[in-house]
Amino acid sequence: MKAYGTLPEAQQFTGMSRTRLYELLQKNKITARKAGRRTLISFADLEAYLASLPTYQAGA
């Protein structure tokens, strides 16, 4: 797996919207790097963020 991906790749990886990913970047929940005009997002940060979310509990 790649270490970094473009915003569309991060959207596909997480299922989150572009807007939500930019919100996470602004809140420093995930990190990104700039390569020219491209924004590259760390897949390790995305995985860590998703792992930190609460689990779904039916009936709660």
C-alpha positions as CSV (number, residue, x, y, z in Angstrom):
1,M,0.0,0.0,0.0
2,K,1.1,3.5,-0.7
3,A,2.1,5.8,2.2
4,Y,0.3,8.9,0.7
5,G,-2.5,9.4,-1.7
6,T,-4.3,12.2,-3.5
7,L,-7.6,13.6,-2.1
8,P,-9.8,11.5,-4.5
9,E,-7.8,8.4,-3.3
10,A,-8.3,9.3,0.3
11,Q,-12.1,9.8,-0.4
12,Q,-12.2,6.3,-1.9
13,F,-10.2,4.8,0.9
14,T,-12.4,6.3,3.7
15,G,-15.7,6.9,2.0
16,M,-15.7,10.4,3.4
17,S,-16.5,13.5,1.4
18,R,-13.9,16.0,0.2
19,T,-15.3,18.6,2.6
20,R,-14.9,16.3,5.6
21,L,-11.3,15.5,4.7
22,Y,-10.5,19.2,4.5
23,E,-12.2,19.7,7.9
24,L,-10.0,16.9,9.4
25,L,-6.9,18.6,7.9
26,Q,-7.9,22.0,9.4
27,K,-8.4,20.3,12.9
28,N,-5.0,18.6,12.6
29,K,-6.7,15.1,12.9
30,I,-4.8,14.0,9.7
31,T,-1.8,15.4,7.9
32,A,-1.0,16.1,4.3
33,R,1.9,17.2,2.2
34,K,2.0,19.4,-0.8
35,A,3.7,18.2,-4.0
36,G,3.3,21.1,-6.4
37,R,-0.5,21.7,-6.6
38,R,-1.3,18.2,-5.4
39,T,-2.3,17.6,-1.8
40,L,-1.1,14.2,-0.6
41,I,-2.8,12.7,2.5
42,S,-1.1,10.1,4.7
43,F,-3.0,6.8,4.6
44,A,-1.4,5.9,8.0
45,D,-3.1,9.0,9.5
46,L,-6.4,8.1,7.9
47,E,-6.2,4.6,9.3
48,A,-5.3,5.9,12.8
49,Y,-8.2,8.4,12.7
50,L,-10.7,5.8,11.6
51,A,-9.4,3.4,14.4
52,S,-10.0,6.2,16.9
53,L,-13.7,6.6,16.1
54,P,-16.2,4.9,18.5
55,T,-17.6,1.5,17.4
56,Y,-21.1,1.1,16.3
57,Q,-23.4,-0.4,18.9
58,A,-26.9,-1.4,17.8
59,G,-29.7,-0.2,20.0
60,A,-27.5,2.4,21.7
